Amino acid sequence: MPASDDLKAKRLDAEDPLAPFRERFVIRDPELIYLDGNSLGRLPKAAVGRARALIETEWGERLIRGWNEGWIDAPARVGAKIARLIGAHPDEVIVADSTSVNLFKLAVAALRYQQGRTKIVTDDLNFPSDLYVLQGACELLGEEHEMTRVASGDGVHGPVEEIQANLDERTALLTLSHVVFKSGYLYDMAALTRAAHEVGALVLWDLSHSVGSVPINLEASGADLAVGCSYKYLNGGPGAPAFLYVRRELQAKLANPITGWMGKKNAFDFALDYEPEVGVRKFLTGTPSVVSLALIEPGIELLLEAGMQRVREKSLKLSAFLLELFEAHLAPLGFHLASPRDPARRGSHLSLSHPQALAIDLAMIRELNLIPDFRPPESIRLGLAPLYTSFQEVYEAVRRIERIVVEGRHEKYLNDAPVVT
Ligand SMILES: *Cc1c(COP(=O)(O)O)cnc(C)c1O
């Protein structure tokens, strides 16, 4: 690759106002190019100290007193911080369970509320777990409920017009991934929410790939419900609990289908009959995962400090640079862009497709110390996490990918099939 690309990367890093944030993360191997922050974000240094204090002091010394010294309020406290990243009020967001479980709770709540309406509209770009959850919700609610999975023509762009055409007076719920996990397509949240409201449907957004990577304003978009993940761009740690959002006006109207003591009014009166807690807390079910939950906070604080506008600006610059290098060096080697070209319709990851993508992905990881991820049948996803991905890393990633293909270093992996990709 020409020296001018390298110089450009260096210049972009030197001009980057977010560059100092990289040092706030644990980076043990400076040679490792990590482009998988959209699957598992890096470890913030502050989370290490937080984990030690939590385990040694709070658990080790304070023992059960910890519940009254912050643990019991952690789902709401961390939820209120996430609210600032997604344009919600602090009392509209709470941390609990996994994204899949939260989606189930909110989808069933919405479907039960929408009496007489039996249709869920979604698309075939949605995260498969979301589709499984919706199928399960339909089965649970009885024969009349059905899911319409609108097909994307090209597997890259959201089928916006077809979705709108499918919204009708039978539609109870529209639910989509705000940023699509494979292609990175970014839906226009406000426009689709408006279209759903026009026919009386509720809207549930999955923010897993957009929270911490694109600015979100749930209130301004009129969104009703949302769920999202904390271990991707929020850097909350493997398996960290997810969050859910319920617009204030809906909180009294919707009921949590998984009724447990943490969502009950006066949980500790141990009464035998369930009565829901008021507000978003009613969507809690069981005891929060205190250790994992506490570790989400440092990553959120870094994003709040950086500001989502600056995060988005850098994300756009990173992806523009990657696209430029892709055109010059990878497209000639048989790679195709499997993401939208329009930056306004893209989140913070890019998918490159190649007929030998899985073998190339394995060669990247095992031979050239470069971690992207792979999504079948033939996409390599390159996640750009603006808090710690540098322009130099983008340059170096393209250089290494080019080298793999030119030198045929992926050929010995053509028959491998790992379990987690
Ligand atoms: C990562 C992701 C999830 C994760 O679901 P879990 O239940 O936390 O495993 C769900 N939805 C989308 C869109 C995702 O990207």
The ligand as a Gaussian input file, in Angstrom:
#p B3LYP/6-31G(d) Opt

LIG

0 1
 C      -26.207000      -8.494000      20.184000
 C      -27.664000      -8.389000      19.905000
 C      -28.580000      -9.013000      20.755000
 C      -28.092000      -9.817000      21.928000
 O      -29.091000     -10.497000      22.578000
 P      -28.785000     -11.213000      23.958000
 O      -30.086000     -11.686000      24.408000
 O      -28.176000     -10.197000      24.875000
 O      -27.834000     -12.325000      23.690000
 C      -29.929000      -8.852000      20.478000
 N      -30.333000      -8.108000      19.414000
 C      -29.462000      -7.518000      18.579000
 C      -29.957000      -6.688000      17.438000
 C      -28.098000      -7.644000      18.790000
 O      -27.241000      -7.063000      17.968000

